[in-house]
Amino acid sequence: MHKKWSLKSVSSFAEGVLNSYAQVFFSQRKSLAVLLLLLTFIDYQAGISGLFAVVITQLTARVLGLDDTSIQSGLYSFNSLSVGLCLGVYFNLSLPFLALVAVASLLSLLLTVWIGGALYPKGLPYLSFPFIITIWLSLMASRSYEALMLSERGIYIYNELYTLGGQGFVDAYMQLENSAFPLHLDVYLRSLGALFFQYNLIAGFIAAVALLIYSRIAFAFSLTGFYTGFMFYHFLGGNITELTYSFIGFNFILTAIALGGFFLIPSAWSFLLVMVVSPLIALLNSALSGLLWAWQLPLYSMPFNLVVIGLLYLLRMRSKVRYLFLTPVQHYSPEINLYSFNTGTERFKGSPSIAFQLPFYGRWTVTQAYNGKHTHREAWRHALDFMLCDENGETHEGGGFELKNYFGWQKPVLAPADGLVVDLHTTIDENQPGKVNLENNWGNSVVIKHGEQLYSQISHLLTGSFRVHLGQYVKKGEILALLGNSGRSPLPHIHFQIQSTPYVGSATVPYPFGYYLKYAEGRQSLMSFSTPVEGDQIQNVEITPLLRDAYSFIPGQILQFKVTEARKTYTVRWEVRVSAYNQVYLYCFKTRSVAYLHNNGTMFYFLSFHGDKKSLLYHFYLSSYQVLLGFYPEIFLRDTLPVHTVNSGIVRVVQDFLAPFVRFLKVEFQLEYTHIDNLFTPRTLGLRSEVRTSSAGIGQQRYHFEIHIAKNQIDQLHIKFGNRRILAERQNEYETTEP
């Protein structure tokens, strides 16, 4: 056990070190981090100093017991990396120098925690402020330390390159340096290298390639920001040496990547924003360079910090957001941020935080909807009336002269969602058919609080039939009372409305129902987060227990499958876990892949997948992207997946570049219900799903899945795509383990 824990700790430590490098480009991609780490060793003394600073910071943060997630993601140590690299350029390696780097790294960590604590409550990042303050203090202090030896590296650059990589490396450098690069491209590449305190074209070229591989959108923003700022200098007749000296043009690049594709969802608007703020960066470059020169301090990334934090604060102060959307969930990739945001916006458009169900059993008819013919006007226009009808549309039998002749009379009325009973009217007499009580307009009613400024009111209930009392907490689907005919109600019907205040008769607000079935022309269709209209025949989704149990994943539960492909068999184990943000997800032990999910009792759906796209978990994510937990063979569920989930190759690269402006790649999901052995007490049932990718409407790739459910669990999963055939069979009943 100790050995296993030690290996886990080493892996976590190595990940934290690598992420420190990737964080410079707002990433957590390991391949990018390795390239950037190697890049810093072009000036190997700076590379050693930078790595030493990161290690010191990582170890200190762990010893002090700081947040593990932040440590592992490199958030505490990427500023220390810059401190180490910068000092490594100024001074030669020595024991006194390493002591300075160690102390400066600790100061950087202290400032990171302190500044982060001040800015995070406002939703703002600390960026590289800890680096700026630390390096200024370190450079000023170093003037008093005689044991430090100033570096002369860069004077004999060819000798240094020969030592690093031999004659071949020198030749490559000379060829690159002698290439007829235009000034703007030369400055762009050197500015990229200067991000890692490597002031040469080789470093800039490697950084550009690494950035392009990591993110096409970030690369496009880097070009947009740099060239806008560069042209601004030319337009105003500025001194271009301000950009070539220390290559502070990286402020344009960092600002463009941060604002355009990381903190904001990439879009045409964010490109325009970058073009607007780049001249502001140029202005600050010129102004602050002169100001800091009096103290003999370098400018470095100060303009980037001021502009990004200032603009983010401004954007968070908006009362209306129509464009320039802040990234709601950070995936550390501009492409994934964009694709996930677009898909989520389309997928959950109009989805409120609480999914209300219809307040009745069976199929009822909407006799009056929003802006009704008789009532539901002005401040009370967002209300619905429901009546129970037979197959011929009749509301009663016989002559309808007695209340008992009406099909809805004394039928159960249900709580539409969990909540607290906050107002009750229970003593109003019933009207005979055709009569109304205008004095007590709402009749017997109940008001339930579901959230802050979110209440439901149900009216015209039967006196003496209430099963709830004031202050009682009720669950979704619980019987509140029976339907009567009290108040302004000529015939037994349910009046339903949503309101923002806790009193009977409050003004109404529009609010959709979560999921319900609509019947028209002999067919049924699933309505999601929709509001019915007059004449609609609707009912709640009836949950199939077999489906419900199969897609109920309990934290701590272990799922084990035997997977067979091409005569090869292996075992896969998953565990149901809960994140720090209370999100449920499946974790694959074999591939370390994760799939986040949600189950609201009516619909199961996956939210996102991260990991190995050859894993069984990935294919299960695709196969069950959305599952209605009731068996309805007439219903086809359709949904869309984020582009990055499936697409790859050159077409995806092109889409990445164009994604902020236009999307031509699409990934569509479809699921249908194929068979069930018994509608009332089923023991087995089957689902069939498909994921199809298309480019400009032309199909490219298809995944086919068949899901067999038995013993209240997913018993088999058949997977087919291309020439691959995979069968996954559940091996054991679920079991719980210690978290």
C-alpha positions in Angstrom: 0.0 0.0 0.0 2.9 2.4 0.9 4.6 1.7 -2.5 1.4 2.3 -4.4 0.8 5.6 -2.5 4.4 6.7 -3.2 4.0 6.0 -6.9 0.8 8.0 -6.9 2.6 10.9 -5.1 5.4 10.9 -7.6 3.0 10.9 -10.5 1.1 13.8 -9.0 4.3 15.7 -8.3 5.5 15.2 -11.9 2.1 16.3 -13.2 2.3 19.5 -11.1 5.7 20.3 -12.5 4.7 19.8 -16.1 1.5 21.8 -15.7 3.5 24.7 -14.4 5.0 25.0 -17.9 1.7 24.5 -19.8 0.0 27.1 -17.6 2.0 29.8 -19.3 -0.2 29.2 -22.4 -3.3 28.7 -20.1 -3.2 24.9 -20.7 -2.9 21.6 -18.9 -1.8 19.5 -21.9 1.2 17.3 -21.1 2.6 17.2 -24.6 2.7 21.0 -24.7 4.3 21.1 -21.3 7.1 18.7 -22.4 7.9 20.8 -25.5 8.0 24.0 -23.4 10.2 22.4 -20.7 12.7 21.4 -23.4 12.5 24.8 -24.9 13.6 26.4 -21.7 16.9 24.4 -21.8 18.1 26.1 -25.0 19.6 28.4 -22.4 20.3 25.5 -20.1 21.2 27.5 -17.1 17.9 29.4 -17.3 16.2 26.0 -17.8 17.8 24.5 -14.7 16.9 27.6 -12.7 13.3 27.5 -13.8 12.9 23.8 -13.1 14.6 24.3 -9.7 12.1 27.1 -8.8 9.1 24.9 -9.8 10.3 22.0 -7.7 10.9 24.2 -4.7 7.4 25.7 -5.0 5.7 22.4 -5.6 7.4 20.8 -2.5 6.7 23.8 -0.3 3.0 23.9 -1.3 2.6 20.2 -0.5 4.4 20.5 2.8 2.2 23.5 3.8 -0.9 21.5 2.9 -2.3 23.8 0.2 -5.1 22.8 -2.1 -4.0 19.6 -3.9 -6.0 20.4 -7.1 -4.3 23.8 -7.5 -0.9 22.3 -6.8 -1.3 19.6 -9.3 -2.6 22.0 -12.0 0.4 24.2 -11.6 -1.5 27.2 -10.5 0.8 27.8 -7.5 4.1 27.3 -9.4 3.9 28.8 -12.9 4.8 32.2 -11.5 7.8 30.7 -9.8 8.8 29.1 -13.1 9.0 32.6 -14.7 10.9 33.9 -11.7 13.5 31.1 -12.0 13.8 31.5 -15.8 14.3 35.2 -15.4 16.9 35.0 -12.7 18.7 32.3 -14.6 19.1 34.7 -17.5 20.6 37.4 -15.3 23.0 35.3 -13.2 25.4 32.3 -13.5 24.6 29.1 -11.7 26.2 29.0 -8.2 25.1 28.0 -4.7 24.4 31.6 -3.7 22.3 32.0 -6.9 20.3 28.8 -6.1 19.7 30.2 -2.6 18.3 33.4 -4.2 16.0 31.3 -6.5 14.8 29.3 -3.6 13.9 32.3 -1.5 12.3 34.1 -4.5 10.2 31.0 -5.3 8.9 31.0 -1.7 8.0 34.7 -2.1 6.3 34.0 -5.4 4.2 31.3 -3.7 3.3 33.7 -0.8 2.2 36.4 -3.2 0.3 33.9 -5.3 -1.8 32.8 -2.3 -2.2 36.4 -1.1 -3.1 38.1 -4.4 -5.3 35.1 -5.4 -7.2 35.4 -2.1 -7.8 39.0 -2.8 -8.9 38.6 -6.4 -10.8 35.3 -6.5 -13.8 36.5 -4.5 -14.3 39.0 -7.4 -14.0 36.3 -10.0 -10.6 37.6 -11.2 -7.3 35.8 -11.8 -3.9 36.8 -10.4 -2.2 36.0 -13.7 1.6 36.9 -13.5 1.4 39.6 -10.8 3.2 37.4 -8.3 6.1 37.0 -10.8 6.3 40.8 -11.6 6.5 41.8 -7.9 8.9 39.0 -7.0 11.3 39.6 -9.9 11.3 43.4 -9.2 12.1 42.8 -5.5 14.7 40.1 -6.3 16.5 42.3 -8.9 16.6 45.3 -6.6 17.9 43.1 -3.7 20.5 41.5 -5.9 22.3 44.8 -6.3 23.4 44.3 -2.7 24.6 40.7 -3.1 28.3 40.4 -4.2 28.3 36.6 -4.3 26.0 36.7 -7.3 27.8 36.6 -10.7 26.1 38.4 -13.6 25.7 36.3 -16.7 27.6 37.0 -19.9 25.7 34.4 -21.8 24.5 35.6 -25.2 27.9 37.2 -26.0 29.4 34.0 -27.3 26.1 32.5 -28.5 27.7 30.0 -31.0 29.9 28.5 -28.3 26.9 28.1 -26.0 24.9 26.4 -28.7 27.7 24.1 -29.6 27.9 23.0 -26.0 24.2 22.4 -25.9 23.7 20.5 -29.2 26.9 20.3 -31.2 27.7 21.6 -34.7 24.3 20.5 -36.1 22.5 22.7 -33.6 24.8 25.6 -34.4 24.2 25.1 -38.2 20.4 25.0 -37.7 20.5 28.2 -35.6 22.7 30.0 -38.2 20.4 28.9 -41.0 17.3 30.2 -39.1 19.0 33.4 -38.1 20.1 34.1 -41.7 16.7 33.4 -43.1 15.2 36.5 -44.6 12.4 36.8 -42.1 10.6 40.2 -42.3 11.0 42.3 -39.2 7.4 41.7 -37.9 7.8 37.9 -38.1 11.2 38.0 -36.5 9.8 40.0 -33.6 6.7 37.8 -33.3 8.9 34.6 -33.0 11.4 36.2 -30.6 8.5 37.5 -28.5 7.2 34.0 -28.2 10.6 32.7 -27.1 10.9 35.7 -24.7 7.8 34.3 -22.8 10.3 31.7 -21.5 13.2 34.1 -21.4 14.8 32.5 -24.5 15.7 35.4 -26.8 16.3 33.5 -30.0 14.5 32.3 -33.1 14.8 28.6 -32.3 12.9 29.1 -29.0 10.3 31.2 -30.8 9.9 28.7 -33.5 9.4 25.8 -31.1 7.0 27.9 -29.0 5.0 28.7 -32.1 4.8 25.1 -33.2 3.8 24.0 -29.6 1.1 26.7 -29.5 -0.2 25.6 -32.9 -0.4 22.0 -31.9 -2.0 22.8 -28.6 -4.7 25.2 -30.0 -5.4 26.5 -33.5 -7.7 29.2 -31.9 -5.0 30.3 -29.5 -2.5 30.5 -32.3 -4.8 32.6 -34.4 -5.4 34.9 -31.5 -1.6 35.3 -30.9 -1.2 36.4 -34.5 -4.2 38.8 -34.3 -3.1 40.4 -31.1 0.6 40.8 -32.1 0.0 42.1 -35.5 -2.7 44.6 -34.4 -0.3 46.0 -31.8 2.7 45.9 -34.2 0.7 47.9 -36.9 -0.4 50.4 -34.2 3.3 51.2 -33.5 3.9 51.8 -37.2 0.7 53.8 -37.6 1.7 56.2 -34.8 5.4 56.3 -35.9 6.4 54.6 -32.6 9.9 53.4 -31.8 9.9 49.8 -32.9 12.9 49.1 -30.6 10.5 49.1 -27.7 9.3 45.7 -29.1 12.7 44.4 -30.1 14.3 45.3 -26.8 13.5 42.4 -24.4 10.8 41.5 -27.0 7.9 42.8 -24.8 5.6 42.1 -27.8 4.7 38.9 -25.9 2.2 41.2 -24.0 0.1 41.3 -27.2 0.3 37.6 -27.5 -0.6 36.7 -23.9 -3.4 39.3 -23.8 -4.9 38.0 -27.0 -4.8 34.3 -25.9 -6.2 35.1 -22.4 -9.0 37.3 -23.5 -9.8 35.8 -26.8 -9.9 32.2 -26.1 -9.4 31.4 -22.4 -11.4 33.7 -20.1 -13.9 34.4 -22.9 -15.7 32.0 -25.3 -13.9 32.4 -28.6 -16.0 34.3 -31.1 -15.9 37.0 -33.8 -16.6 39.4 -30.9 -13.6 38.3 -28.9 -11.4 38.7 -32.0 -12.7 42.2 -32.3 -12.0 42.8 -28.6 -8.4 41.7 -29.1 -8.0 44.1 -32.0 -9.4 46.9 -29.8 -7.2 46.2 -26.7 -3.9 45.6 -28.5 -3.4 49.3 -29.1 -4.0 49.8 -25.4 -1.2 47.3 -24.7 1.0 49.3 -27.1 0.2 52.4 -25.1 1.0 50.8 -21.8 4.2 49.3 -23.2 5.5 52.7 -24.2 4.3 54.6 -21.1 5.4 52.0 -18.5 8.7 51.3 -20.1 9.8 54.9 -19.6 8.4 55.0 -16.1 10.1 51.9 -14.9 13.4 52.8 -16.5 14.0 55.4 -13.7 14.2 52.4 -11.3 16.1 50.3 -13.8 13.3 47.7 -13.7 12.1 45.7 -16.7 8.5 46.0 -17.9 7.9 42.3 -18.6 4.2 41.3 -18.5 2.8 44.3 -16.5 0.6 45.6 -19.5 -0.9 42.1 -20.0 -1.9 41.9 -16.3 -3.4 45.4 -16.1 -5.4 45.1 -19.3 -6.7 41.5 -18.8 -7.7 42.0 -15.1 -9.2 45.4 -15.8 -11.3 44.1 -18.8 -12.5 41.0 -16.9 -13.6 43.2 -14.0 -15.5 45.4 -16.5 -17.2 42.4 -18.2 -18.3 41.0 -14.8 -20.0 44.3 -14.0 -22.3 44.1 -17.0 -26.1 43.9 -16.3 -26.8 42.4 -19.7 -24.7 39.9 -21.6 -25.4 39.6 -25.3 -21.9 38.7 -26.5 -18.4 38.3 -25.1 -19.5 35.4 -22.9 -17.3 34.6 -20.0 -16.2 30.9 -19.9 -18.6 29.1 -17.5 -16.6 25.9 -17.2 -12.8 26.1 -17.8 -11.5 23.2 -19.9 -8.1 24.7 -20.5 -8.5 24.6 -24.2 -10.1 27.4 -26.4 -11.6 24.7 -28.7 -13.1 22.7 -26.0 -14.4 25.8 -24.2 -16.1 26.9 -27.5 -17.5 23.5 -28.6 -18.8 22.7 -25.1 -20.4 26.1 -24.7 -22.1 26.0 -28.1 -23.4 22.4 -27.5 -24.5 23.2 -24.0 -26.3 26.3 -25.1 -28.2 24.5 -27.7 -28.8 21.4 -25.7 -30.1 23.1 -22.5 -31.5 26.2 -24.1 -34.3 27.4 -21.9 -33.6 24.8 -19.3 -34.3 26.2 -15.8 -32.6 25.0 -12.6 -35.7 23.1 -11.5 -37.6 20.7 -13.8 -41.3 20.9 -13.0 -43.6 18.0 -13.8 -47.3 18.2 -14.6 -49.5 18.3 -11.4 -51.7 15.3 -12.3 -51.7 11.6 -13.3 -52.7 10.5 -16.8 -53.5 12.5 -19.9 -55.2 15.9 -19.5 -56.1 18.7 -21.9 -54.9 22.3 -21.8 -58.2 24.3 -21.9 -56.6 27.7 -21.3 -53.0 28.6 -21.8 -50.9 31.8 -21.5 -52.9 34.9 -22.5 -56.1 33.0 -22.2 -59.5 33.8 -23.8 -61.4 34.2 -20.5 -58.9 34.8 -17.7 -55.1 34.6 -17.6 -54.7 38.3 -18.6 -52.3 41.1 -17.7 -50.2 40.4 -14.6 -51.7 36.9 -14.4 -51.3 36.0 -18.1 -48.7 33.2 -17.5 -51.1 30.5 -16.2 -52.5 27.2 -17.4 -55.8 25.4 -17.0 -56.0 21.6 -17.3 -59.1 19.4 -17.6 -59.4 15.7 -17.8 -61.2 14.5 -21.0 -62.1 11.1 -22.5 -61.0 9.9 -25.9 -63.8 11.9 -27.6 -62.7 15.1 -25.9 -65.7 15.1 -23.5 -65.1 16.5 -20.0 -68.0 14.6 -18.4 -70.5 11.8 -18.7 -74.2 12.1 -18.6 -75.6 15.6 -18.7 -72.8 17.2 -16.7 -75.3 18.6 -14.2 -73.5 17.2 -11.1 -69.8 17.6 -10.2 -69.4 13.8 -9.9 -70.2 13.5 -13.6 -66.9 15.3 -14.5 -63.9 13.1 -15.1 -61.5 15.4 -13.2 -63.6 15.6 -10.1 -61.8 14.5 -7.0 -58.7 13.3 -9.0 -55.3 13.6 -7.2 -53.4 16.8 -7.7 -49.6 16.5 -7.4 -46.7 18.6 -6.3 -44.8 19.7 -9.4 -41.5 19.7 -7.7 -39.9 19.5 -4.2 -40.6 22.4 -2.0 -42.1 24.0 1.1 -45.8 24.7 1.6 -45.9 28.5 2.3 -49.6 29.4 1.8 -52.9 27.5 2.0 -56.6 28.3 1.4 -58.7 25.2 2.3 -62.2 26.2 3.5 -64.0 27.6 0.4 -67.1 25.7 -0.7 -67.4 24.1 -4.1 -69.5 25.6 -6.9 -72.1 23.6 -8.8 -71.4 23.2 -12.5 -71.7 26.5 -14.3 -71.5 28.6 -11.2 -68.5 30.7 -10.0 -67.3 32.3 -6.8 -65.9 35.7 -7.7 -65.5 36.8 -4.1 -62.9 34.0 -3.5 -61.5 34.0 -7.0 -58.8 31.4 -6.6 -60.7 29.0 -4.5 -58.9 26.4 -2.4 -55.2 26.8 -3.3 -51.7 25.8 -2.2 -48.5 27.7 -2.8 -45.2 25.9 -2.7 -41.7 27.5 -2.4 -39.2 25.7 -4.7 -36.4 28.3 -4.5 -35.6 31.9 -4.0 -38.4 33.9 -5.8 -39.7 30.7 -7.3 -43.2 29.5 -6.2 -46.0 27.4 -7.7 -49.7 27.9 -7.1 -52.3 25.3 -7.7 -56.0 26.3 -7.4 -59.6 25.2 -7.4 -59.0 22.2 -5.0 -61.5 20.3 -3.0 -62.2 21.5 0.5 -61.4 18.9 3.2 -59.2 16.9 0.8 -55.8 18.4 1.6 -53.0 16.1 2.6 -50.5 18.8 3.4 -50.2 21.5 5.9 -48.5 24.9 6.2 -44.8 24.6 6.6 -44.7 21.0 5.3 -41.9 20.0 2.9 -43.3 18.0 0.0 -41.6 15.9 -2.7 -42.2 15.9 -6.4 -45.2 13.8 -7.3 -46.6 13.8 -3.8 -50.4 14.1 -3.6 -51.4 17.6 -2.3 -55.2 17.4 -2.4 -58.0 16.3 -4.7 -59.5 18.4 -7.5 -62.6 20.3 -6.6 -64.5 23.2 -8.1 -64.0 26.2 -5.8 -63.4 29.8 -6.6 -63.8 31.2 -10.1 -64.3 27.7 -11.6 -67.5 26.8 -13.5 -66.2 23.3 -14.1 -63.6 21.1 -12.3 -60.2 22.1 -13.6 -56.6 22.6 -12.3 -55.3 26.1 -12.4 -51.5 26.2 -12.4 -49.1 29.1 -12.3 -45.5 30.0 -11.4 -44.9 33.2 -9.4 -42.1 35.1 -7.6 -43.9 35.8 -4.4 -45.4 33.4 -1.7 -49.1 34.4 -1.7 -52.2 33.0 -3.3 -53.1 35.3 -6.2 -49.6 36.6 -6.9 -48.7 37.9 -10.3 -47.4 35.1 -12.6 -44.1 34.6 -14.4 -43.4 32.4 -17.4 -41.7 29.0 -16.6 -41.6 25.8 -18.6 -42.3 22.2 -17.6 -39.3 19.9 -17.6 -40.4 16.8 -19.6 -43.8 15.7 -20.7 -45.5 13.8 -23.5 -47.7 15.5 -26.0 -50.3 13.6 -28.0 -51.4 14.7 -31.5 -52.8 12.8 -34.5 -52.4 9.5 -32.7 -48.7 9.9 -32.0 -46.8 11.0 -28.9 -43.8 13.2 -28.8 -41.4 14.2 -26.0 -41.4 17.8 -25.0 -38.4 19.1 -23.1 -38.5 22.4 -21.1 -41.5 23.6 -22.9 -44.8 25.3 -22.2 -48.0 23.7 -23.6 -50.5 25.6 -25.5 -54.3 25.5 -25.6 -55.7 22.2 -26.9 -52.6 20.2 -26.2 -53.2 16.7 -24.7 -50.3 16.0 -22.3 -49.2 13.7 -19.6 -46.1 13.1 -17.5 -43.4 10.6 -18.5 -44.1 7.3 -16.8 -40.8 6.0 -15.5 -39.9 2.4 -16.2 -38.2 1.0 -13.0 -35.9 -1.3 -15.0 -34.5 1.7 -17.0 -34.4 3.9 -13.9 -32.4 1.4 -11.9 -30.0 0.6 -14.8 -29.0 4.2 -15.1 -28.9 5.0 -11.4 -25.2 5.2 -10.5 -24.5 5.4 -6.8 -21.3 7.0 -5.5 -18.9 4.2 -4.5 -20.5 1.7 -6.8 -18.1 -0.5 -8.8 -19.1 -1.7 -12.3 -17.1 -4.5 -14.0 -17.3 -5.6 -17.6 -15.8 -8.4 -19.7 -14.8 -6.8 -23.0 -14.3 -9.0 -26.1 -12.9 -7.6 -29.4 -11.2 -9.6 -32.2 -10.9 -12.7 -30.0 -9.2 -10.7 -27.3 -10.8 -10.5 -23.9 -10.0 -8.2 -21.0 -11.7 -6.8 -17.9 -12.7 -3.1 -17.4 -13.6 -1.7 -14.0 -15.4 1.6 -13.3 -16.2 3.4 -10.1 -18.9 6.0 -9.5 -17.4 9.1 -7.9 -18.4 12.6 -6.9 -16.2 15.6 -7.7 -15.4 18.5 -5.3 -18.1 20.4 -7.2 -20.7 17.7 -6.3 -20.8 16.3 -9.9 -21.2 12.6 -10.3 -18.9 10.9 -12.8 -17.7 7.4 -13.9 -14.0 6.7 -13.5 -12.2 4.0 -15.5 -9.3 2.4 -13.6 -7.7 1.1 -16.8 -7.5 4.3 -18.8 -8.1 7.0 -16.1 -10.9 8.3 -18.2 -13.9 10.1 -16.7 -17.4 10.8 -17.9 -19.6 13.3 -16.0 -23.3 12.5 -15.9 -26.6 13.8 -14.5 -29.9 12.0 -13.7 -32.9 14.2 -12.8 -35.2 11.2 -12.3 -36.8 11.5 -15.8 -33.8 11.9 -18.0 -30.3 10.5 -17.8 -27.6 12.3 -19.8 -23.8 12.6 -20.0 -22.3 16.1 -19.6 -18.7 15.6 -20.8 -16.0 13.0 -21.3 -12.3 13.3 -20.7 -9.7 10.6 -21.5 -9.0 7.7 -23.9 -11.3 7.6 -26.9 -10.6 3.9 -27.4 -11.9 3.0 -23.9 -15.1 1.3 -23.2 -16.2 4.2 -21.0 -15.9 6.5 -24.1 -18.2 4.2 -26.1 -20.7 4.0 -23.2 -20.7 7.8 -23.1 -21.5 7.9 -26.8 -24.1 5.1 -26.6 -26.1 6.7 -23.7 -25.5 10.4 -24.3 -29.2 10.9 -23.5 -31.7 8.3 -22.2 -35.3 8.9 -21.3 -36.1 6.7 -18.3 -39.4 5.6 -19.6 -39.9 3.0 -22.3 -41.6 4.7 -25.4 -40.9 2.9 -28.7 -42.5 5.7 -30.7 -40.0 8.3 -29.4 -36.6 9.0 -31.0 -34.3 11.0 -28.7 -32.0 13.3 -30.7 -29.2 15.4 -29.4 -25.9 17.0 -30.5 -22.4 16.3 -29.1 -19.4 18.8 -28.9 -17.3 18.6 -32.1 -14.1 17.7 -30.2 -15.7 14.6 -28.7 -15.6 12.7 -32.0 -14.0 14.6 -34.9 -10.3 14.5 -35.6 -7.9 14.8 -38.5 -7.3 17.7 -41.0 -11.0 18.6 -41.3 -11.1 19.1 -37.5 -8.0 21.3 -37.7 -9.7 23.5 -40.3 -12.8 23.6 -38.2 -10.8 24.7 -35.2 -9.5 27.8 -37.1 -12.9 28.7 -38.3 -14.9 27.7 -35.2 -15.2 31.3 -33.7 -16.9 32.3 -37.0 -18.6 29.3 -38.6 -19.2 25.6 -37.8 -19.5 23.1 -40.6 -18.7 19.9 -38.5 -21.6 18.4 -36.6 -22.0 15.3 -34.3 -25.5 14.0 -33.9 -26.9 11.4 -31.4 -30.1 9.4 -31.8 -31.6 6.8 -29.5 -34.6 4.5 -29.9 -36.3 1.9 -27.7 -36.3 -1.5 -29.5 -37.9 -4.2 -27.3 -39.3 -5.0 -23.9 -40.5 -8.4 -22.6 -43.4 -7.1 -20.6 -44.8 -3.6 -20.4 -46.0 -3.9 -16.8 -43.3 -5.9 -15.1 -40.4 -5.9 -17.5 -37.3 -8.0 -16.9 -35.4 -7.2 -20.0 -35.5 -4.3 -22.6 -33.3 -3.0 -25.3 -32.1 0.3 -26.7 -30.4 1.2 -29.9 -28.4 4.3 -30.5 -26.2 5.9 -33.1 -23.7 8.7 -33.3 -23.1 10.3 -36.7 -20.6 12.9 -37.7 -21.0 15.1 -40.7 -19.2 17.8 -42.5 -21.3 20.5 -44.3 -24.2 18.0 -44.2 -22.2 15.1 -45.7 -21.9 12.1 -43.4 -18.4 10.9 -42.4 -18.5 8.4 -39.6 -21.0 6.4 -37.7 -21.0 4.6 -34.4 -23.7 2.0 -33.7 -24.7 0.7 -30.3 -27.1 -1.8 -28.9 -27.8 -1.8 -25.2 -29.4 -4.8 -23.4 -30.8 -4.2 -19.9 -31.6 -7.0 -17.5 -31.4 -7.6 -13.8 -31.9 -3.9 -13.2 -28.5 -3.1 -14.8 -26.8 -2.6 -18.2 -26.2 -6.2 -19.0 -24.6 -6.0 -22.4 -23.3 -3.2 -24.7 -22.7 -4.0 -28.4 -20.4 -1.5 -30.2 -19.9 -1.3 -34.0 -18.0 1.3 -35.9 -15.9 0.8 -39.0 -14.5 -2.7 -38.9 -14.4 -2.9 -35.1 -16.9 -5.0 -33.2 -16.9 -4.8 -29.4 -19.0 -6.7 -26.9 -19.0 -5.6 -23.2 -20.8 -7.9 -20.7 -21.5 -7.0 -17.1 -19.7 -9.5 -14.9 -21.1 -8.9 -11.5 -23.8 -7.2 -9.5 -22.7 -3.7 -8.4 -21.0 -3.3 -5.1 -19.9 -0.4 -2.9 -16.4 0.4 -1.7 -14.9 2.8 0.7 -14.5 6.3 -1.0 
